[in-house]
Structures are given as C-alpha cells and as structure tokens.
Amino acid sequence: MIHNPQQEAVDAAITSRRSIRAYLPTPVAREDLERILEVAARAPSGTNIQPWKVYVLTGAKKEALSNAILEVYNDPEKNKEHDQEAYFYYPRQWVSPFIERRRKVGWDLYGLLGITRDNKAGMAHQHGRNFRFFDAPVGLIFTIDRVLEQGSWIDYGMFLQNIMVAARARGLDTCPQAAFIHYPRIIAEHLGLGENETVVCGMSLGWADPDKVENSLVTEREPLDAFVRFIE
C-alpha cells in the first residue's frame, strides 16, 4: 500500500471521532466554527437542496436554553407536559441485535461512572447532562423544514458527520445528541424557530476533558463480515 498522508489524515479524523461527554471550558474561536460549518456544507444533498439549518449557542444564550430544559426535565409533572418527541429517533419496538447493542453501550458508560442498575437518580442526572451540552463551550441545534422528506434526512446525516470530522481535524471533539428532540417547544421558544422547523438533534462541541473517565469510553463496531457482502 502506498503511503498517502492525505488518506491517513482523513482516516484519522474519522476513526478518532467519539461521543465526548465532558469538556474543558476553553472557548472555540468563532472563525474555527465558521470554517467547520463551511466545510461541512459541502455535504451532498439531492438536487442541492441543502436541508440543514444550524443554531450556534455559546455563553448566556446556551446557558438559558440549558436551564429552561432542565427546569422541566427535573420536574416530573412539567416533564409529562413537555416531553414530546419531534420525531421517532429510535424504533418503537426493539429487536435483536439492536437492543443488545443499545444496552451494552449504556451499561459500559454507567459502569465507567460507577452508576449501578438500581441507581435511577444517577442515570437521570447523567442523562440530564445532555441538556448542559456536557459543559462544552459550544452547543449546536439543528433543524429541518417539515416539508422535506426522508431523502433530505439522509443528506442531513452526511452534513452532521462532516461537522464532526472537520472538528476532529482541528483537535476538537463533539457529541451528537438526540436527547434534545424531546423538548421542541422549549427550543422553539428560545431560538425563535419558525413553525416549519423540526428539531433534528443537538450537538456538543469543544475540547475534551482528558481527566474525565466517561471520555475513555470507546464503543465497539461490528467486524466487516457482519454487515458487508461482496458480490462478484
């Protein structure tokens, strides 16, 4: 195999991407954020629709959204009223092998954090950290126009991946977060979303805290022969 530095750099950015759940308070420069999003926007989309819309939150605005969601999340009665998914991210009926993979990654994370199966409060607290963007200096909220169909959601996934890879190329880390889709009304109010906008997900972005044990989690991937068939 021919040594190719460009190939190695791209591969490294992809394979070093992990969902980081604890960040340093170090700010991310505005010009870096702008460039990451400009690069990511080169993602392909059917007939160049470009379905993505991004809200970049820092400082007091990020804190205000976090506080508003957590006020509801931590109050069972309020949570019943507000917890309405923008769309179904996960299957409504879990089957093998997906349920086993879901359980494993959950217990791997909780195990690192010392959260036992009977510690429901600990699990709830850890899940709630999503809404603080895991203390990252930058929080991103992504929306899509309701008129768009499944093809545009596929395109959106490529855009999100581009953001994460471009961030890694700059030494930054991310965590894509479906947790935010449970609070579309609060997000819409704080960000001034139009009635046509659906919340796709959130994302934390910043510098990983190397001292936090949860950041040592490396999720497993299936071997190639488990999901690939070469037809010759």
C-alpha positions in Angstrom: 0.0 0.0 0.0 1.3 3.4 -1.0 1.9 5.9 1.9 -0.6 8.7 1.5 -0.6 11.4 4.2 -3.9 12.9 3.0 -5.6 9.5 3.2 -4.1 8.9 6.7 -5.3 12.3 7.9 -8.8 11.8 6.7 -8.9 8.2 8.2 -7.6 9.5 11.5 -10.2 12.3 11.7 -13.0 9.7 11.1 -11.7 6.9 13.3 -10.7 9.2 16.3 -14.3 10.6 16.4 -16.0 9.6 19.6 -19.0 10.9 21.5 -17.4 13.0 24.2 -19.4 13.7 27.3 -17.2 16.0 29.3 -15.5 19.2 28.0 -13.0 21.8 29.1 -14.3 25.4 29.4 -11.8 26.6 26.8 -13.6 28.7 24.2 -13.7 27.8 20.5 -12.8 30.6 18.1 -15.7 32.0 16.0 -13.5 31.6 12.9 -13.0 27.9 13.6 -16.7 27.4 14.0 -17.5 29.2 10.8 -14.9 27.2 8.8 -16.1 23.9 10.2 -19.6 24.7 9.1 -18.5 25.9 5.7 -16.5 22.7 5.1 -19.5 20.6 6.4 -21.9 22.3 4.0 -20.0 20.6 1.1 -22.1 17.5 2.0 -24.1 16.2 -0.9 -27.8 16.7 -1.0 -30.4 15.6 -3.6 -30.7 18.3 -6.3 -28.6 20.5 -4.0 -31.5 21.1 -1.6 -29.1 21.7 1.4 -31.7 20.9 4.0 -29.7 22.0 7.1 -30.2 24.9 9.4 -27.9 25.5 12.4 -28.2 27.5 15.6 -24.8 28.0 17.3 -25.1 28.7 21.0 -22.5 30.0 23.4 -22.3 31.9 26.7 -25.5 33.2 28.2 -27.8 32.0 25.4 -26.6 28.5 25.7 -27.0 28.6 29.5 -30.5 30.0 29.2 -31.7 27.1 26.9 -30.0 24.6 29.2 -31.6 26.0 32.3 -35.1 26.1 30.7 -34.9 22.4 29.6 -33.5 21.2 32.9 -36.2 23.0 34.8 -38.7 20.9 33.0 -36.6 17.7 32.9 -36.1 17.7 36.7 -39.8 18.3 37.4 -41.9 15.1 36.7 -45.2 17.0 36.3 -43.7 19.6 33.9 -41.9 16.9 32.1 -45.1 15.0 31.3 -46.4 18.1 29.6 -43.3 19.0 27.6 -41.7 15.7 26.8 -42.9 15.3 23.2 -40.6 13.9 20.6 -40.2 16.0 17.5 -40.0 12.6 15.7 -39.3 9.0 16.5 -35.5 8.6 16.6 -35.5 5.1 18.0 -37.6 2.2 16.9 -41.0 1.8 18.7 -40.3 -1.9 19.0 -36.8 -3.0 19.8 -35.5 -6.3 18.3 -32.1 -8.1 18.3 -29.3 -7.3 17.6 -30.1 -3.6 18.1 -31.5 -3.8 21.7 -28.3 -5.7 22.9 -26.1 -3.0 21.3 -28.1 -0.3 23.0 -28.0 -1.9 26.4 -24.2 -2.6 26.1 -23.2 0.9 25.4 -25.5 2.2 28.2 -24.0 -0.1 30.8 -20.5 0.4 29.6 -20.9 4.2 30.1 -22.7 3.8 33.5 -20.0 1.3 34.6 -17.3 3.8 34.0 -19.2 6.3 36.0 -19.9 3.9 38.8 -23.7 4.1 38.3 -25.4 0.8 39.2 -28.6 -0.6 37.7 -30.6 0.4 40.8 -29.3 4.0 40.8 -32.1 5.6 38.9 -31.3 9.1 40.2 -27.7 8.7 38.9 -28.9 7.6 35.5 -31.3 10.6 35.3 -28.6 13.0 36.4 -26.2 11.7 33.7 -28.9 11.9 31.1 -29.7 15.4 32.2 -26.1 16.4 31.4 -27.1 16.3 27.7 -29.0 19.5 28.3 -25.9 21.3 29.5 -24.2 20.1 26.3 -21.9 18.2 28.7 -20.4 21.6 29.7 -19.0 22.1 26.2 -18.4 25.8 25.3 -20.5 25.4 22.1 -23.9 23.9 21.7 -25.4 23.4 18.3 -29.1 22.9 17.5 -30.1 21.6 14.0 -33.4 21.9 12.3 -35.0 20.9 9.1 -38.0 22.2 7.2 -41.1 20.0 7.8 -41.9 19.8 4.1 -38.8 17.8 3.4 -38.8 14.0 3.2 -36.6 11.1 4.1 -34.1 11.7 1.4 -33.2 15.1 2.9 -32.8 13.4 6.3 -30.2 11.1 4.8 -28.4 14.2 3.4 -28.6 15.8 6.8 -26.8 12.9 8.3 -23.9 13.4 6.0 -23.8 17.1 6.9 -23.7 16.2 10.6 -20.9 13.7 10.0 -18.9 16.3 8.1 -19.1 18.7 11.1 -17.8 16.0 13.5 -14.9 15.0 11.1 -14.0 18.7 10.4 -13.9 19.3 14.2 -11.6 16.4 14.7 -9.3 17.7 12.1 -8.8 20.7 14.3 -8.4 18.7 17.5 -11.9 19.4 18.7 -14.5 16.9 19.8 -18.2 16.5 19.6 -21.2 14.6 20.8 -24.4 14.4 18.6 -27.4 14.4 20.9 -30.9 13.1 20.1 -32.0 14.0 23.6 -32.9 17.5 22.5 -35.8 16.3 20.3 -37.9 15.7 23.4 -38.2 19.4 24.1 -39.0 21.0 20.7 -41.4 23.6 22.2 -38.8 25.0 24.6 -36.2 25.1 21.9 -38.5 26.8 19.5 -39.3 29.5 22.1 -35.7 30.2 23.0 -34.4 30.1 19.4 -37.3 31.7 17.7 -37.9 28.7 15.4 -40.4 29.0 12.6 -43.5 26.8 12.6 -42.0 25.0 9.6 -38.9 23.9 11.6 -38.4 20.4 13.1 -35.6 19.9 15.6 -33.2 17.2 14.2 -30.8 17.0 17.1 -28.3 18.9 19.2 -24.5 18.6 19.3 -21.8 19.5 21.9 -18.6 20.9 20.5 -15.3 21.7 22.3 -12.1 20.4 23.8 -12.4 17.0 25.5 -11.5 16.9 29.2 -8.8 14.2 29.4 -9.3 13.7 33.1 -13.0 12.6 32.9 -13.5 8.9 33.0 -16.5 8.9 30.7 -14.3 10.1 27.9 -12.4 6.9 28.0 -15.4 5.0 26.5 -14.7 3.6 23.1 -17.7 1.9 21.6 -17.4 -1.3 19.7 -18.0 -1.8 16.0 -19.1 -5.0 14.2 -16.5 -6.7 12.0 -16.7 -6.1 8.3 -18.1 -9.6 7.5 -21.1 -8.9 9.8 -22.5 -6.2 7.6 -20.8 -6.4 4.2 -21.3 -8.8 1.3 -19.0 -8.6 -1.7 -21.0 -9.8 -4.8 -18.6 -10.9 -7.6 
